[in-house]
């Protein structure tokens, strides 16, 4: 199988069908039948699971797995990555803020020898069509500075939900990850660097979705705690 697309989902009934249809159209043109779409339902309280199950009966390349309880985005992405069988593994947000066609840009770098390629909204060549509210952009910039200080000095945007991995890298990195919430992106990149994988930050086109569920105060505090936890957990691993 050439490509696996992993989508973490929580209460996505309003857009999950449209998202899957867009992705199928793109993947079919580019990869023929050599693809799978893995939806990890994080205990949605709406009809997300029902909608995806109906689609999967029409196309057996669509697979859905439901978490036994609500764990968070990081847990869901990790679960999907470990279940995936493709040569290339992409995780994408369900809102397709990064259009699926941007996969071409990331894939080109993996074909040049990189093991990980990440979408970035903050490079000079990036195209942000619709911006986040100003307060979220400010908080994002502050978080990025903290990421540089504590964990990853080499990246401008760690939080864009569009990242592509070669299979070997994903199967090595994701079993080591422990962060279940939004700071999991930082941990994954931290682990990739620690294991000497080549990572490319790639400018992408991005369209903000107004339906974000990130709480700018409480989630920011949790992410800060997770940054400290990443350093502690993985430094401890190195000492054992």
N, C-alpha and C positions, 0 to 999 in steps of 0.2 A: 504494500500500500504506500502510495507516494506522500500523501498529506493528511494529517489529522487536525481538525479545528475544534478546540475545546472552548466551550462557552459556559461560564458560571451563571446561574440564573436564580433570581429570587423575585417572585411576583412580577413576572414579565409577560403576562397574558396579552397586554395591549400591543406588544411589538415582536414577540418571539417568532410568530409565524412569518411575518414579513422579513425578519432578519434571516431566518433559515432559507427562505425562498431566494433571497438575494445571494446568499452564500452558495447555495446549490448551483445557481445559474453561473456564477463565476468559476467555481471549482470544476464543473462539467466542461466548460470551454477550455480550461487550462490543463486539467488532469484527466479528462475523460471519466472513467468510473473508478479511478484509483484514489479515492478519498473517503473519509469518514467525518461525520460531525457528531461530537460528543457533548451532550447537554448534561450538566450536573445541577440538579434541582436542589437548592438548599432549603428544603421544607417550605416551599411556596404555599401561601394561604389562598391563592386564587386558582385559575384554571391553567396555569403554565404547564403542569405535568400532563393534563388531559390533552392540551393542544399538541404538545410534542409527541405524545403517544400516538395520536391520530396520524401525524405526519410520518412517523416511523413505520407505520403499517403500510404506507404507500411507497416508502423508500427505505430499504433495510440498511442503508449507509448512515441513517440517522439513528443515534443511540441515546437513550436517556437513563440516567442513574440518579436515584434520589437519596440524599443523605438521611441517616436515621434520626438526626436532629439538626437544628440550625447551627452550623459551625462557623460560617464566614466565607468570604471570597477566596482567601488564601488556601483554605482547606479544600474548597471545591476545585480550584485550579490544579492543586497538587493531585487530587484524586483523578481528575481527568487526564493529566499528563501520564500518570502511572498506568492508566487503562489503555492509553492510545497505542496504536500499532504502526503509525506512519513513519516514513523516513524523516519527514519534517513535521514538527509539532508547533502549532500556532495557538496561543490563547488570545481571545478577543472578547471585549465587552459585548453584552447582548444588545446595547443600543447602537452599535456600529458607528460610534463617534469617529473612529478611524474607519473609513470605508474599506471593505474587504479587498478592493482592487489594489490597495497600498501594499498588499502582500508581495506584489511583484518587486517592489523596492527592497524589502527585507530579504527575499529569496535570492536576489542577485548577489548579495554580500555573502550568504552562506555558500553559494556556488563558487565564490572567490576564495574560500578557505576559512571563513569565520564559522564558529560553532553557535553563536548567539547573535541575533540582530534585534534591536529594540526600537520601536517607534518613538519619536521625540517631537514634542510640540514647541520646543524652545530653541532649536537651532536656527541659524540665520535663514536657511532655505525652507524651513517649515511653513506650511500654509494653514493658519488658524482662521477658518471661514467664519465661525461663530464663537465668540469668546465666552468664557465663564464669567459670572458676576464678579465685579472688581474685588470684593472681599475674599472670594475663593482664590483668585489669581494671586493676591497678596499673601494669603496663607500658604499657597503652594510654593511661592518663592522662598518664604521663610523655612518651610519644611525642606526644600531642596538645599538650602544653606546648611541646615542641621545634618542632612544626609552626607554632604561633603565633609563636614566637620567630624562626624562620628564614624562613617562607614566607607563612603565611596567618593573620593575627591575627583574622579575622572568623568562623571556623568552630569549632564545638565538637567535631564528629565527622567527620573526613574519610575514615575507613576502612570505613564501612558499605558492603557490596557490593551496593548497590541505588541506581542513579543513572540519571536520565532526561534526555535531551537532545533538543532540536529538531534536525532533520536538518541545517539550515544551520550550527548551532553545532558539532555533532559533526564534520562534514566539514571545518570550519576548524581545530578544536582537535587532533584525534587525529593528523593527519599531522605535527604539530609535536612530538609526544611522543617520548621516547627511553628512558624508564625501563621496563624489562621485568618488574620484580618487584613486590612488594607496595606500594611507595611510589608507584606510578604514579597512584593516586588523588590524591595531593597535587599531582603535576605537572599533571594534567588540570585541577584546580581553579585552580592557579596560572596556567595558560595561559588559562583561561576569564576569570579576572579581568583578566589582561593585555590581553585582546582586548575588554574592556568588556561582556561578557555578564552579564546579570542572573541571579544564582544564588540559589535559595531552599533553605535547610536545613529539612527537614520532619520532624516527629516521626513515628516509625513504630512498629509492633509488631514485636518481635524475639524470636526463640527460639534460643538458642545451640545449635549443633550440636557434640556432643562429639568429632566426627571431624576437627577442625581439623588441618591439616598445618603450621601455623606453628610454627617452633621459637622459643621465647621468648627465647633468648639469641642464637643466630647470626643469625636473621632480623631481630631488633631492631637489631643492629649494622649489618647491611646496609642497613636502612631509614634509619638515621642517616646513613650515607655517601651514600645517595641524596638525602636532604634537602639536603646540601651541594652535591651534583652538580646538583640542580635550579636552585639559585641561580646556580651558576657557568655552566651551559649556557645558560640563558635570559637572563642578564645579558649574556653574550658575544654572543648573537644580537642583542640590542638595540644593541650597539655597532658592529655591522657596517654 
